[in-house]
Amino acid sequence: MIFNTMARDTIILECTVARKEGKQPSRYMASRNKKLQSDPVEKMKYNRFMRKHTLHKEIKS
């Protein structure tokens, strides 16, 4: 059998705007390659509680 040898890591993205305002943050699960992307991930994702796109940053899992 051939296995995928890439170093994929599962991460959690959490809304930073909702956290600052004291509202419920939205969370997404994603994956990244540890060898190619060493810095924390930041993406614009939809926050259903605030009903708009906000900045989501990687949190420690």
N, C-alpha and C positions, 0 to 999 in steps of 0.2 A: 504494500500500500504506500501511496505517496501522501505525505502530510504537508500541509501548508506551514512553512517555516518562518513566515513573516511574524514579527513581534507586534501583534495587534493587542491593544489594551482597551478595555471597556471603561468609559468615563461617564460622569454625570455632569450635565450642564444645568446651572440654576440661574434664574432671573436675578439680576443685581438691582434693577430699578424697584421692583416690588419689595425686596428685602430692605432697602433704604426707607421706603414709605411705610413699612410696617404691615404690608398686606401679604397675602398668601403667595409665595413664589411658585412659578411653574418649573417643572424639572423635565429634562429630556435625557435619554440615554443615547450615547454615540460611541464610536470606536475611533481610534487613531493608531498610527504606526509609531511606536516609541523610538525607533531608530531614525526616522526621517523628520519627525516633528517633536522636538524636545521641549518647546515652550508651551504654556497652557493654552487651551483652545478657547476662542471667543467667537460667538456666532450671533447673528440677529435671528431670533426665533419668536413665534407668536405666543404671547401670554394670554391664556383664555380668561383669566380672572380680571385682568386689566383691559382686555379686548383690544390689544394693539401689539405691534412688534417691538420687542425690547432686547437689550443686550443680555446674553446669557454667557456666563463664564464657567469654566471647569472648576469643580469643587473637589476637595480631597475625599477619596472614598475608602 
